[in-house]
Amino acid sequence: MTRTVDFPVIGTQPIHCAGCEERIRNALRCLPGVHTVGASAHSQQVAVTFEPAQVSPEQIRAKLEQLGYQVTPQGSTG
């Protein structure tokens, strides 16, 4: 069963542009179990649909932090 979690960008490093959005999408798609990634410079949100048996929200958050974005998991649907 898939799950979707939103990760609001809360730090001083925002998502600036379409290039930043693409960089986030490409990095997160490399994680096992990630199905879709939506990153928005407009809303400063990253929405990720994934298989919880393969990857955790904490692992996704850690990858975003490696990219320089401070985020917090918020809400989920399954």
Backbone torsions as a table, in degrees:
resi	resn	phi	psi	omega
1	MET	NA	130.4	-180.0
2	THR	-83.3	160.1	179.4
3	ARG	-136.2	145.6	176.1
4	THR	-119.7	130.5	178.4
5	VAL	-128.1	136.7	174.4
6	ASP	-94.0	138.6	178.4
7	PHE	-121.2	96.1	175.4
8	PRO	-68.4	136.5	175.6
9	VAL	-80.9	119.5	-172.3
10	ILE	-116.5	-7.3	-175.9
11	GLY	-87.7	-170.2	-178.9
12	THR	-80.5	-14.5	178.5
13	GLN	-95.6	102.0	179.9
14	PRO	-84.9	167.6	168.2
15	ILE	-77.9	115.1	-172.1
16	HIS	-85.7	-40.1	-165.7
17	CYS	-156.3	-177.3	178.6
18	ALA	-62.9	-31.9	177.4
19	GLY	-65.1	-41.0	175.7
20	CYS	-63.1	-43.4	179.1
21	GLU	-58.7	-45.6	-179.1
22	GLU	-65.4	-40.3	178.6
23	ARG	-60.7	-43.0	178.3
24	ILE	-64.5	-48.1	-179.7
25	ARG	-57.3	-47.8	-177.9
26	ASN	-63.4	-42.0	-178.9
27	ALA	-66.0	-43.8	-177.0
28	LEU	-74.1	-30.7	178.1
29	ARG	-65.3	-19.5	178.2
30	CYS	-74.8	-17.4	179.1
31	LEU	-74.4	137.0	178.4
32	PRO	-63.8	138.1	177.0
33	GLY	89.4	-7.8	178.5
34	VAL	-81.8	125.6	-179.2
35	HIS	-96.1	-54.8	-178.5
36	THR	-136.1	150.8	177.9
37	VAL	-135.4	127.5	174.3
38	GLY	-120.9	116.1	178.8
39	ALA	-116.4	135.4	-176.2
40	SER	-131.4	119.8	173.8
41	ALA	-69.2	-31.8	-179.0
42	HIS	-64.8	-48.9	-176.2
43	SER	-95.5	-9.2	-176.1
44	GLN	56.4	44.3	179.3
45	GLN	-127.7	146.9	171.2
46	VAL	-124.1	118.1	178.8
47	ALA	-106.4	127.9	-175.6
48	VAL	-127.5	128.3	173.2
49	THR	-105.3	127.4	-172.0
50	PHE	-151.0	169.4	175.4
51	GLU	-95.1	111.3	-177.8
52	PRO	-59.7	-23.9	178.8
53	ALA	-71.9	-17.0	-176.3
54	GLN	-109.5	-29.2	-178.4
55	VAL	-149.8	145.4	-178.4
56	SER	-105.1	159.9	174.3
57	PRO	-57.5	-33.0	179.1
58	GLU	-65.6	-37.9	177.3
59	GLN	-67.6	-38.1	177.5
60	ILE	-66.4	-44.6	177.6
61	ARG	-59.5	-42.5	179.6
62	ALA	-61.6	-39.8	178.5
63	LYS	-65.8	-41.8	177.1
64	LEU	-62.3	-38.8	178.4
65	GLU	-67.9	-33.1	174.0
66	GLN	-61.2	-32.4	179.3
67	LEU	-80.2	-8.9	177.3
68	GLY	103.1	10.6	-178.3
69	TYR	-107.9	126.2	174.6
70	GLN	-89.1	123.9	-175.8
71	VAL	-136.5	167.1	173.0
72	THR	-137.8	130.8	176.6
73	PRO	-62.6	139.3	-177.9
74	GLN	-144.9	124.1	176.3
75	GLY	64.8	159.5	175.8
76	SER	-162.2	152.7	174.3
77	THR	-133.5	155.8	-177.1
78	GLY	-133.2	NA	NA
